[in-house]
Amino acid sequence: MYTNYSLLQKWDGVYNGKNGATAGLLFEMALSQFVDIGYPIACAIECLEAAAANPADVYLYWLAIVARMKEVLETSHLPDSVRGEIRGIINVRWREFFVEGPTNVHLTAFYLNPGKKP
């Protein structure tokens, strides 16, 4: 989604005769981008609640979350500081869970899962 904020503000001035009426639209677009960021995590949580989920799925969904997060953050128009904070949170959680965690069971299960072989 590409948004040119200065163009929106220009149109707002032309059609409404004042600045600031686009604040609601800008808020809605920013909120939509935050929803896009959280959506993959919500989907992964829902899928991992399935009875057939296993440790390999945890790692697989983490890879999917990170890939989608990278795509969303590269195309979003959120401030750089916000995107940096989101990346930092994702990196800290990855390190806590997969690097400093008690075992590598998720990575091992992913590697040994016969259904995921090429």
The first five atom37 places (N, CA, C, CB, O) and aatype in JSON, in Angstrom:
{
  "aatype": [12, 18, 16, 2, 18, 15, 10, 10, 5, 11, 17, 3, 7, 19, 18, 2, 7, 11, 2, 7, 0, 16, 0, 7, 10, 10, 13, 6, 12, 0, 10, 15, 5, 13, 19, 3, 9, 7, 18, 14, 9, 0, 4, 0, 9, 6, 4, 10, 6, 0, 0, 0, 0, 2, 14, 0, 3, 19, 18, 10, 18, 17, 10, 0, 9, 19, 0, 1, 12, 11, 6, 19, 10, 6, 16, 15, 8, 10, 14, 3, 15, 19, 1, 7, 6, 9, 1, 7, 9, 9, 2, 19, 1, 17, 1, 6, 13, 13, 19, 6, 7, 14, 16, 2, 19, 8, 10, 16, 0, 13, 18, 10, 2, 14, 7, 11, 11, 14],
  "atom_mask": [
    [1, 1, 1, 1, 1],
    [1, 1, 1, 1, 1],
    [1, 1, 1, 1, 1],
    [1, 1, 1, 1, 1],
    [1, 1, 1, 1, 1],
    [1, 1, 1, 1, 1],
    [1, 1, 1, 1, 1],
    [1, 1, 1, 1, 1],
    [1, 1, 1, 1, 1],
    [1, 1, 1, 1, 1],
    [1, 1, 1, 1, 1],
    [1, 1, 1, 1, 1],
    [1, 1, 1, 0, 1],
    [1, 1, 1, 1, 1],
    [1, 1, 1, 1, 1],
    [1, 1, 1, 1, 1],
    [1, 1, 1, 0, 1],
    [1, 1, 1, 1, 1],
    [1, 1, 1, 1, 1],
    [1, 1, 1, 0, 1],
    [1, 1, 1, 1, 1],
    [1, 1, 1, 1, 1],
    [1, 1, 1, 1, 1],
    [1, 1, 1, 0, 1],
    [1, 1, 1, 1, 1],
    [1, 1, 1, 1, 1],
    [1, 1, 1, 1, 1],
    [1, 1, 1, 1, 1],
    [1, 1, 1, 1, 1],
    [1, 1, 1, 1, 1],
    [1, 1, 1, 1, 1],
    [1, 1, 1, 1, 1],
    [1, 1, 1, 1, 1],
    [1, 1, 1, 1, 1],
    [1, 1, 1, 1, 1],
    [1, 1, 1, 1, 1],
    [1, 1, 1, 1, 1],
    [1, 1, 1, 0, 1],
    [1, 1, 1, 1, 1],
    [1, 1, 1, 1, 1],
    [1, 1, 1, 1, 1],
    [1, 1, 1, 1, 1],
    [1, 1, 1, 1, 1],
    [1, 1, 1, 1, 1],
    [1, 1, 1, 1, 1],
    [1, 1, 1, 1, 1],
    [1, 1, 1, 1, 1],
    [1, 1, 1, 1, 1],
    [1, 1, 1, 1, 1],
    [1, 1, 1, 1, 1],
    [1, 1, 1, 1, 1],
    [1, 1, 1, 1, 1],
    [1, 1, 1, 1, 1],
    [1, 1, 1, 1, 1],
    [1, 1, 1, 1, 1],
    [1, 1, 1, 1, 1],
    [1, 1, 1, 1, 1],
    [1, 1, 1, 1, 1],
    [1, 1, 1, 1, 1],
    [1, 1, 1, 1, 1],
    [1, 1, 1, 1, 1],
    [1, 1, 1, 1, 1],
    [1, 1, 1, 1, 1],
    [1, 1, 1, 1, 1],
    [1, 1, 1, 1, 1],
    [1, 1, 1, 1, 1],
    [1, 1, 1, 1, 1],
    [1, 1, 1, 1, 1],
    [1, 1, 1, 1, 1],
    [1, 1, 1, 1, 1],
    [1, 1, 1, 1, 1],
    [1, 1, 1, 1, 1],
    [1, 1, 1, 1, 1],
    [1, 1, 1, 1, 1],
    [1, 1, 1, 1, 1],
    [1, 1, 1, 1, 1],
    [1, 1, 1, 1, 1],
    [1, 1, 1, 1, 1],
    [1, 1, 1, 1, 1],
    [1, 1, 1, 1, 1],
    [1, 1, 1, 1, 1],
    [1, 1, 1, 1, 1],
    [1, 1, 1, 1, 1],
    [1, 1, 1, 0, 1],
    [1, 1, 1, 1, 1],
    [1, 1, 1, 1, 1],
    [1, 1, 1, 1, 1],
    [1, 1, 1, 0, 1],
    [1, 1, 1, 1, 1],
    [1, 1, 1, 1, 1],
    [1, 1, 1, 1, 1],
    [1, 1, 1, 1, 1],
    [1, 1, 1, 1, 1],
    [1, 1, 1, 1, 1],
    [1, 1, 1, 1, 1],
    [1, 1, 1, 1, 1],
    [1, 1, 1, 1, 1],
    [1, 1, 1, 1, 1],
    [1, 1, 1, 1, 1],
    [1, 1, 1, 1, 1],
    [1, 1, 1, 0, 1],
    [1, 1, 1, 1, 1],
    [1, 1, 1, 1, 1],
    [1, 1, 1, 1, 1],
    [1, 1, 1, 1, 1],
    [1, 1, 1, 1, 1],
    [1, 1, 1, 1, 1],
    [1, 1, 1, 1, 1],
    [1, 1, 1, 1, 1],
    [1, 1, 1, 1, 1],
    [1, 1, 1, 1, 1],
    [1, 1, 1, 1, 1],
    [1, 1, 1, 1, 1],
    [1, 1, 1, 1, 1],
    [1, 1, 1, 0, 1],
    [1, 1, 1, 1, 1],
    [1, 1, 1, 1, 1],
    [1, 1, 1, 1, 1]
  ],
  "atom_positions": [
    [[0.85, -1.17, 0.0], [0.0, 0.0, 0.0], [0.89, 1.23, 0.0], [-0.97, 0.0, 1.22], [1.7, 1.41, 0.91]],
    [[0.76, 2.06, -1.0], [1.58, 3.27, -1.12], [0.72, 4.46, -0.77], [2.19, 3.41, -2.54], [-0.39, 4.61, -1.29]],
    [[1.22, 5.3, 0.09], [0.47, 6.48, 0.5], [1.38, 7.69, 0.41], [-0.09, 6.32, 1.94], [2.49, 7.7, 0.95]],
    [[0.91, 8.71, -0.27], [1.64, 9.96, -0.35], [0.92, 10.95, 0.56], [1.73, 10.5, -1.84], [-0.09, 11.54, 0.17]],
    [[1.45, 11.12, 1.78], [0.78, 11.95, 2.77], [0.69, 13.41, 2.35], [1.5, 11.85, 4.09], [-0.32, 14.06, 2.61]],
    [[1.72, 13.95, 1.7], [1.67, 15.35, 1.3], [0.59, 15.57, 0.25], [3.04, 15.81, 0.77], [-0.05, 16.62, 0.23]],
    [[0.38, 14.6, -0.62], [-0.67, 14.7, -1.62], [-2.05, 14.68, -0.95], [-0.56, 13.56, -2.64], [-2.95, 15.42, -1.35]],
    [[-2.2, 13.82, 0.07], [-3.48, 13.79, 0.8], [-3.74, 15.13, 1.48], [-3.47, 12.67, 1.85], [-4.87, 15.63, 1.45]],
    [[-2.72, 15.71, 2.07], [-2.91, 16.99, 2.74], [-3.25, 18.09, 1.73], [-1.65, 17.38, 3.52], [-4.04, 18.98, 2.03]],
    [[-2.66, 18.03, 0.53], [-2.97, 19.0, -0.52], [-4.43, 18.87, -0.94], [-2.04, 18.8, -1.73], [-5.14, 19.86, -1.06]],
    [[-4.87, 17.62, -1.17], [-6.27, 17.41, -1.56], [-7.22, 17.87, -0.46], [-6.52, 15.94, -1.89], [-8.28, 18.42, -0.73]],
    [[-6.82, 17.63, 0.79], [-7.63, 18.05, 1.91], [-7.81, 19.56, 1.9], [-7.02, 17.59, 3.23], [-8.91, 20.07, 2.13]],
    [[-6.74, 20.28, 1.63], [-6.81, 21.74, 1.57], [-7.67, 22.22, 0.42], [0.0, 0.0, 0.0], [-8.38, 23.22, 0.56]],
    [[-7.64, 21.54, -0.71], [-8.43, 21.92, -1.88], [-9.91, 21.66, -1.65], [-7.95, 21.18, -3.12], [-10.74, 22.52, -1.91]],
    [[-10.23, 20.46, -1.15], [-11.64, 20.09, -1.02], [-12.31, 20.61, 0.23], [-11.76, 18.62, -1.06], [-13.51, 20.87, 0.23]],
    [[-11.56, 20.76, 1.3], [-12.17, 21.19, 2.55], [-11.8, 22.61, 2.93], [-11.76, 20.26, 3.65], [-12.41, 23.18, 3.84]],
    [[-10.84, 23.18, 2.25], [-10.45, 24.55, 2.54], [-9.67, 24.71, 3.83], [0.0, 0.0, 0.0], [-9.46, 25.84, 4.28]],
    [[-9.26, 23.63, 4.42], [-8.49, 23.7, 5.67], [-7.63, 22.45, 5.78], [-9.43, 23.85, 6.91], [-7.9, 21.44, 5.12]],
    [[-6.62, 22.51, 6.61], [-5.78, 21.34, 6.87], [-6.26, 20.65, 8.13], [-4.28, 21.73, 7.0], [-6.87, 21.28, 8.99]],
    [[-6.0, 19.36, 8.23], [-6.35, 18.63, 9.44], [-7.5, 17.67, 9.27], [0.0, 0.0, 0.0], [-7.67, 16.77, 10.1]],
    [[-8.31, 17.82, 8.24], [-9.44, 16.91, 8.05], [-8.98, 15.52, 7.64], [-10.4, 17.47, 7.01], [-9.73, 14.55, 7.76]],
    [[-7.76, 15.42, 7.17], [-7.25, 14.1, 6.78], [-6.69, 13.35, 7.97], [-6.18, 14.23, 5.7], [-6.23, 12.21, 7.81]],
    [[-6.7, 13.94, 9.14], [-6.15, 13.27, 10.32], [-6.83, 11.93, 10.56], [-6.29, 14.16, 11.56], [-6.16, 10.95, 10.89]],
    [[-8.13, 11.89, 10.39], [-8.87, 10.63, 10.56], [-8.44, 9.58, 9.56], [0.0, 0.0, 0.0], [-8.27, 8.41, 9.9]],
    [[-8.27, 10.01, 8.31], [-7.83, 9.09, 7.26], [-6.41, 8.6, 7.52], [-7.92, 9.76, 5.89], [-6.12, 7.42, 7.36]],
    [[-5.53, 9.51, 7.93], [-4.15, 9.12, 8.23], [-4.1, 8.16, 9.41], [-3.3, 10.35, 8.51], [-3.32, 7.2, 9.4]],
    [[-4.93, 8.41, 10.43], [-5.01, 7.51, 11.58], [-5.49, 6.13, 11.14], [-5.94, 8.08, 12.66], [-4.94, 5.11, 11.56]],
    [[-6.51, 6.1, 10.29], [-7.05, 4.83, 9.82], [-6.01, 4.05, 9.02], [-8.29, 5.07, 8.97], [-5.92, 2.83, 9.15]],
    [[-5.22, 4.73, 8.21], [-4.18, 4.05, 7.43], [-3.08, 3.52, 8.34], [-3.59, 5.01, 6.37], [-2.59, 2.41, 8.13]],
    [[-2.69, 4.3, 9.35], [-1.66, 3.83, 10.28], [-2.17, 2.64, 11.1], [-1.23, 4.98, 11.22], [-1.44, 1.68, 11.33]],
    [[-3.43, 2.72, 11.52], [-4.03, 1.61, 12.27], [-4.08, 0.36, 11.41], [-5.43, 1.99, 12.75], [-3.82, -0.74, 11.9]],
    [[-4.41, 0.51, 10.14], [-4.44, -0.62, 9.21], [-3.07, -1.26, 9.09], [-4.93, -0.16, 7.84], [-2.97, -2.49, 8.99]],
    [[-2.02, -0.45, 9.09], [-0.67, -0.99, 9.0], [-0.3, -1.75, 10.27], [0.34, 0.14, 8.74], [0.38, -2.77, 10.19]],
    [[-0.73, -1.27, 11.43], [-0.47, -2.0, 12.67], [-1.23, -3.33, 12.69], [-0.86, -1.15, 13.88], [-0.71, -4.33, 13.17]],
    [[-2.44, -3.34, 12.17], [-3.21, -4.59, 12.07], [-2.49, -5.57, 11.15], [-4.65, -4.31, 11.57], [-2.42, -6.76, 11.44]],
    [[-1.97, -5.07, 10.04], [-1.21, -5.92, 9.11], [-0.01, -6.54, 9.81], [-0.75, -5.12, 7.89], [0.35, -7.68, 9.52]],
    [[0.62, -5.82, 10.71], [1.79, -6.33, 11.43], [1.38, -7.42, 12.41], [2.52, -5.19, 12.17], [2.07, -8.43, 12.53]],
    [[0.29, -7.24, 13.11], [-0.15, -8.2, 14.12], [-0.88, -9.41, 13.56], [0.0, 0.0, 0.0], [-0.98, -10.43, 14.24]],
    [[-1.4, -9.31, 12.36], [-2.22, -10.38, 11.79], [-1.49, -11.72, 11.67], [-2.7, -9.96, 10.43], [-2.06, -12.74, 12.05]],
    [[-0.24, -11.77, 11.16], [0.43, -13.07, 11.06], [0.62, -13.75, 12.42], [1.77, -12.9, 10.39], [0.55, -14.97, 12.52]],
    [[0.87, -12.95, 13.45], [1.05, -13.51, 14.79], [-0.27, -14.11, 15.28], [1.55, -12.43, 15.77], [-0.28, -15.21, 15.84]],
    [[-1.36, -13.4, 15.06], [-2.67, -13.91, 15.47], [-3.03, -15.2, 14.73], [-3.75, -12.85, 15.22], [-3.55, -16.13, 15.34]],
    [[-2.75, -15.25, 13.44], [-3.03, -16.47, 12.66], [-2.19, -17.64, 13.15], [-2.76, -16.22, 11.17], [-2.69, -18.76, 13.27]],
    [[-0.92, -17.39, 13.44], [-0.04, -18.46, 13.92], [-0.52, -18.99, 15.26], [1.41, -17.95, 14.04], [-0.52, -20.2, 15.48]],
    [[-0.93, -18.11, 16.16], [-1.43, -18.55, 17.46], [-2.66, -19.43, 17.28], [-1.77, -17.34, 18.36], [-2.79, -20.47, 17.92]],
    [[-3.56, -19.01, 16.41], [-4.77, -19.8, 16.16], [-4.42, -21.17, 15.59], [-5.71, -19.05, 15.2], [-5.0, -22.17, 16.01]],
    [[-3.5, -21.23, 14.65], [-3.11, -22.51, 14.05], [-2.39, -23.41, 15.04], [-2.22, -22.26, 12.83], [-2.57, -24.63, 15.02]],
    [[-1.58, -22.83, 15.91], [-0.83, -23.63, 16.88], [-1.71, -24.17, 18.0], [0.29, -22.8, 17.46], [-1.28, -25.04, 18.76]],
    [[-2.92, -23.67, 18.12], [-3.85, -24.2, 19.11], [-4.51, -25.48, 18.63], [-4.91, -23.16, 19.44], [-5.26, -26.11, 19.39]],
    [[-4.26, -25.88, 17.39], [-4.84, -27.1, 16.84], [-4.29, -28.33, 17.56], [-4.57, -27.2, 15.32], [-3.16, -28.32, 18.04]],
    [[-5.09, -29.38, 17.63], [-4.67, -30.6, 18.31], [-3.5, -31.28, 17.6], [-5.84, -31.56, 18.42], [-2.72, -31.98, 18.25]],
    [[-3.38, -31.09, 16.3], [-2.33, -31.77, 15.54], [-1.03, -30.97, 15.45], [-2.83, -32.05, 14.14], [-0.08, -31.41, 14.8]],
    [[-0.95, -29.81, 16.09], [0.26, -28.99, 16.04], [1.39, -29.68, 16.8], [-0.01, -27.59, 16.62], [1.16, -30.32, 17.83]],
    [[2.61, -29.54, 16.29], [3.77, -30.15, 16.93], [4.9, -29.11, 17.01], [4.24, -31.42, 16.16], [4.75, -28.02, 16.46]],
    [[6.01, -29.42, 17.67], [7.1, -28.44, 17.79], [7.65, -27.96, 16.45], [8.23, -29.04, 18.6], [8.1, -26.82, 16.34]],
    [[7.61, -28.8, 15.43], [8.07, -28.37, 14.1], [7.2, -27.24, 13.57], [8.05, -29.55, 13.11], [7.7, -26.33, 12.9]],
    [[5.91, -27.29, 13.87], [5.0, -26.23, 13.42], [5.32, -24.9, 14.07], [3.55, -26.61, 13.73], [5.16, -23.85, 13.45]],
    [[5.79, -24.92, 15.32], [6.16, -23.68, 16.0], [7.25, -22.97, 15.21], [6.64, -23.97, 17.45], [7.17, -21.77, 14.96]],
    [[8.28, -23.72, 14.82], [9.37, -23.12, 14.06], [8.9, -22.68, 12.67], [10.55, -24.11, 13.94], [9.28, -21.61, 12.2]],
    [[8.09, -23.49, 12.02], [7.58, -23.16, 10.69], [6.74, -21.88, 10.73], [6.74, -24.32, 10.13], [6.9, -21.01, 9.88]],
    [[5.88, -21.76, 11.71], [5.05, -20.55, 11.82], [5.9, -19.34, 12.19], [3.95, -20.75, 12.86], [5.6, -18.22, 11.76]],
    [[6.95, -19.56, 12.99], [7.84, -18.43, 13.31], [8.49, -17.9, 12.03], [8.93, -18.86, 14.33], [8.58, -16.69, 11.84]],
    [[8.94, -18.8, 11.16], [9.53, -18.38, 9.89], [8.52, -17.61, 9.05], [10.05, -19.6, 9.11], [8.87, -16.6, 8.42]],
    [[7.29, -18.07, 9.04], [6.24, -17.38, 8.29], [5.96, -16.0, 8.86], [4.95, -18.22, 8.28], [5.78, -15.04, 8.12]],
    [[5.92, -15.9, 10.18], [5.69, -14.61, 10.84], [6.79, -13.62, 10.47], [5.61, -14.78, 12.37], [6.51, -12.48, 10.1]],
    [[8.03, -14.06, 10.57], [9.16, -13.17, 10.31], [9.18, -12.74, 8.84], [10.49, -13.86, 10.68], [9.46, -11.58, 8.54]],
    [[8.88, -13.66, 7.93], [8.86, -13.32, 6.5], [7.78, -12.29, 6.21], [8.64, -14.58, 5.64], [8.01, -11.33, 5.49]],
    [[6.6, -12.5, 6.77], [5.5, -11.56, 6.54], [5.78, -10.22, 7.22], [4.17, -12.15, 7.07], [5.47, -9.16, 6.68]],
    [[6.37, -10.28, 8.41], [6.7, -9.05, 9.13], [7.7, -8.21, 8.32], [7.29, -9.38, 10.52], [7.55, -7.0, 8.22]],
    [[8.69, -8.87, 7.74], [9.68, -8.16, 6.93], [8.99, -7.48, 5.75], [10.78, -9.12, 6.44], [9.28, -6.32, 5.44]],
    [[8.11, -8.19, 5.09], [7.39, -7.64, 3.94], [6.53, -6.45, 4.33], [6.53, -8.71, 3.28], [6.53, -5.42, 3.65]],
    [[5.8, -6.59, 5.41], [4.91, -5.52, 5.86], [5.71, -4.29, 6.28], [4.03, -6.0, 7.03], [5.34, -3.16, 5.94]],
    [[6.8, -4.49, 7.01], [7.58, -3.35, 7.47], [8.29, -2.63, 6.33], [8.6, -3.8, 8.49], [8.47, -1.42, 6.39]],
    [[8.69, -3.37, 5.29], [9.34, -2.72, 4.15], [8.37, -1.86, 3.34], [9.97, -3.77, 3.26], [8.78, -0.88, 2.73]],
    [[7.1, -2.23, 3.34], [6.12, -1.5, 2.53], [5.29, -0.52, 3.35], [5.21, -2.47, 1.83], [4.52, 0.25, 2.78]],
    [[5.44, -0.53, 4.68], [4.62, 0.36, 5.5], [5.2, 1.77, 5.47], [4.52, -0.17, 6.95], [6.35, 1.98, 5.11]],
    [[4.37, 2.7, 5.87], [4.79, 4.09, 5.96], [4.82, 4.54, 7.42], [3.87, 4.99, 5.15], [4.67, 5.73, 7.72]],
    [[5.03, 3.58, 8.3], [5.19, 3.92, 9.71], [6.53, 4.61, 9.89], [5.09, 2.65, 10.61], [7.45, 4.39, 9.09]],
    [[6.67, 5.43, 10.91], [7.96, 6.08, 11.15], [9.07, 5.05, 11.35], [7.87, 7.01, 12.38], [8.84, 3.95, 11.84]],
    [[10.28, 5.43, 10.95], [11.42, 4.53, 11.07], [11.63, 4.07, 12.51], [12.69, 5.21, 10.56], [12.01, 2.93, 12.75]],
    [[11.39, 4.96, 13.46], [11.59, 4.59, 14.87], [10.61, 3.49, 15.29], [11.41, 5.82, 15.77], [10.98, 2.59, 16.04]],
    [[9.37, 3.55, 14.8], [8.37, 2.52, 15.13], [8.75, 1.2, 14.48], [6.96, 2.97, 14.67], [8.69, 0.15, 15.12]],
    [[9.14, 1.25, 13.21], [9.56, 0.02, 12.53], [10.76, -0.59, 13.22], [9.89, 0.3, 11.04], [10.85, -1.81, 13.35]],
    [[11.69, 0.24, 13.68], [12.87, -0.25, 14.39], [12.49, -0.92, 15.71], [0.0, 0.0, 0.0], [13.06, -1.95, 16.07]],
    [[11.54, -0.32, 16.43], [11.09, -0.93, 17.68], [10.44, -2.28, 17.44], [10.11, 0.0, 18.4], [10.66, -3.22, 18.19]],
    [[9.63, -2.38, 16.39], [8.96, -3.65, 16.07], [10.0, -4.71, 15.72], [7.96, -3.47, 14.9], [9.92, -5.85, 16.17]],
    [[10.99, -4.34, 14.9], [12.06, -5.28, 14.57], [12.82, -5.72, 15.83], [13.05, -4.65, 13.55], [13.17, -6.89, 15.98]],
    [[13.07, -4.77, 16.72], [13.76, -5.09, 17.97], [12.98, -6.08, 18.82], [0.0, 0.0, 0.0], [13.56, -7.0, 19.39]],
    [[11.67, -5.89, 18.91], [10.82, -6.81, 19.69], [10.88, -8.21, 19.09], [9.37, -6.31, 19.72], [11.03, -9.19, 19.82]],
    [[10.77, -8.3, 17.78], [10.81, -9.6, 17.11], [12.16, -10.28, 17.34], [10.54, -9.45, 15.59], [12.21, -11.48, 17.62]],
    [[13.25, -9.53, 17.24], [14.58, -10.1, 17.45], [14.78, -10.58, 18.89], [15.65, -9.07, 17.1], [15.37, -11.64, 19.11]],
    [[14.3, -9.81, 19.86], [14.43, -10.2, 21.26], [13.65, -11.48, 21.53], [13.94, -9.08, 22.19], [14.15, -12.39, 22.19]],
    [[12.42, -11.55, 21.01], [11.6, -12.75, 21.22], [12.23, -13.98, 20.56], [10.19, -12.54, 20.68], [12.21, -15.07, 21.13]],
    [[12.78, -13.8, 19.37], [13.45, -14.91, 18.69], [14.63, -15.41, 19.53], [13.94, -14.48, 17.28], [14.79, -16.61, 19.75]],
    [[15.45, -14.48, 20.01], [16.62, -14.85, 20.8], [16.2, -15.57, 22.09], [17.44, -13.6, 21.14], [16.79, -16.57, 22.46]],
    [[15.16, -15.04, 22.77], [14.69, -15.67, 24.0], [14.18, -17.08, 23.77], [13.6, -14.83, 24.64], [14.4, -17.97, 24.59]],
    [[13.5, -17.28, 22.67], [12.83, -18.55, 22.45], [13.73, -19.59, 21.78], [11.6, -18.34, 21.62], [13.77, -20.74, 22.2]],
    [[14.45, -19.17, 20.75], [15.2, -20.14, 19.95], [16.69, -20.2, 20.27], [15.02, -19.83, 18.51], [17.32, -21.23, 20.01]],
    [[17.28, -19.14, 20.8], [18.71, -19.14, 21.08], [18.98, -19.43, 22.55], [19.34, -17.8, 20.67], [19.75, -20.32, 22.88]],
    [[18.34, -18.67, 23.43], [18.59, -18.8, 24.86], [17.61, -19.74, 25.54], [18.53, -17.44, 25.52], [17.67, -19.93, 26.76]],
    [[16.72, -20.33, 24.77], [15.73, -21.26, 25.34], [16.39, -22.5, 25.9], [0.0, 0.0, 0.0], [17.57, -22.75, 25.66]],
    [[15.63, -23.3, 26.65], [16.21, -24.47, 27.3], [16.66, -25.57, 26.32], [15.21, -25.05, 28.28], [17.61, -26.3, 26.61]],
    [[16.0, -25.69, 25.18], [16.36, -26.73, 24.21], [16.17, -26.2, 22.79], [15.51, -28.01, 24.43], [15.62, -25.12, 22.58]],
    [[16.63, -26.97, 21.84], [16.41, -26.68, 20.42], [15.38, -27.63, 19.84], [17.74, -26.77, 19.63], [15.47, -27.99, 18.66]],
    [[14.43, -28.03, 20.64], [13.46, -29.04, 20.21], [12.68, -28.59, 18.97], [12.49, -29.37, 21.35], [12.35, -29.42, 18.13]],
    [[12.39, -27.31, 18.85], [11.6, -26.82, 17.71], [12.39, -26.95, 16.42], [11.19, -25.36, 17.93], [11.86, -27.41, 15.41]],
    [[13.64, -26.55, 16.44], [14.49, -26.66, 15.27], [14.75, -28.12, 14.91], [15.82, -25.92, 15.5], [14.73, -28.5, 13.74]],
    [[14.99, -28.95, 15.93], [15.23, -30.37, 15.7], [13.99, -31.04, 15.1], [15.61, -31.07, 17.01], [14.11, -31.81, 14.15]],
    [[12.84, -30.75, 15.63], [11.6, -31.33, 15.11], [11.33, -30.87, 13.69], [10.41, -30.97, 16.02], [10.87, -31.64, 12.85]],
    [[11.63, -29.61, 13.41], [11.45, -29.08, 12.06], [12.37, -29.82, 11.08], [11.73, -27.56, 12.02], [11.96, -30.18, 9.98]],
    [[13.6, -30.02, 11.48], [14.58, -30.69, 10.62], [14.22, -32.15, 10.4], [15.99, -30.58, 11.23], [14.38, -32.67, 9.29]],
    [[13.72, -32.83, 11.44], [13.42, -34.26, 11.34], [12.02, -34.57, 10.83], [13.59, -34.9, 12.69], [11.7, -35.73, 10.6]],
    [[11.19, -33.57, 10.64], [9.82, -33.79, 10.19], [9.8, -34.32, 8.77], [9.0, -32.5, 10.3], [10.22, -33.6, 7.86]],
    [[9.35, -35.54, 8.53], [9.38, -36.11, 7.18], [8.42, -35.39, 6.22], [9.03, -37.59, 7.22], [8.62, -35.45, 5.01]],
    [[7.42, -34.74, 6.72], [6.48, -34.03, 5.86], [7.04, -32.74, 5.27], [0.0, 0.0, 0.0], [6.46, -32.2, 4.33]],
    [[8.14, -32.26, 5.8], [8.72, -30.99, 5.34], [9.95, -31.18, 4.45], [9.08, -30.14, 6.54], [10.62, -30.2, 4.11]],
    [[10.27, -32.42, 4.08], [11.45, -32.67, 3.25], [11.19, -32.22, 1.81], [11.83, -34.18, 3.29], [10.07, -32.36, 1.31]],
    [[12.22, -31.67, 1.15], [12.04, -31.22, -0.24], [11.91, -32.36, -1.22], [13.19, -30.35, -0.66], [11.76, -32.13, -2.42]]
  ]
}
